[in-house]
Structure formats: structure tokens, C-alpha cells
């Protein structure tokens, strides 16, 4: 991607973010009828959301920015795990195992 094209996309994403208005073609959906259900009822259908590549890129940009912003402003408690970089669920399990063994050894 050329620098000019890159700048154009960044401006487009920033404008969408600031105005809160997104192109309708970014997101669409399809309905799939459930077998054996009455087609008149809304619950007889499965809704599948389709997000375009541009929409997925915008979603990734927003997710990355929000994660950085929350970390930078200390809005997440230290014990929060799972989706944060360098804070995996396995760390909690190792800590729990350590404290369990430590407590057991002290008795």
C-alpha cells in the first residue's frame, strides 16, 4: 500500500471514529431458516453477521486502541487476566498452585 493510500485510509477511519457514522456496506447479515421451525416466527431463523474486511480492520484498530488506552490509564485492576498481553490465565493457575502448596507446607 502506498503512503498516499495509507494516509487516505487513516483519515477515513479517523473520520468514522470521530463522527460515529459507518458505511452500511461494512456490516450486513443473512438469515438462515432453522429446519423444522415455523417460518413465520422470528425465532425460526439464525442471524449471521457478516463484517467486511474494512470493517474487521476498523474493529481491530478500535480494540487495540481501547486496550492500550485502558492499560495506559490504569483502568484495569492488576488481577484482571485473560485478554491482556503478558497476563494469561495460566499465570493465575500457577499462582494458585504456589499459594496452595505454600499454605499446605506451613501447616
Secondary structure, DSSP 8 states (H G I E B T S, - for coil): --HHHHHHHHHHHHHHHHH----GGGEEEEEEE-TTS-TTSGGGEEEEEEE-HHHHHHHHHHHHHHHHHHHHTT-S-TT--SSBTTB-HHHHHHHHHHHHHHHHHH-
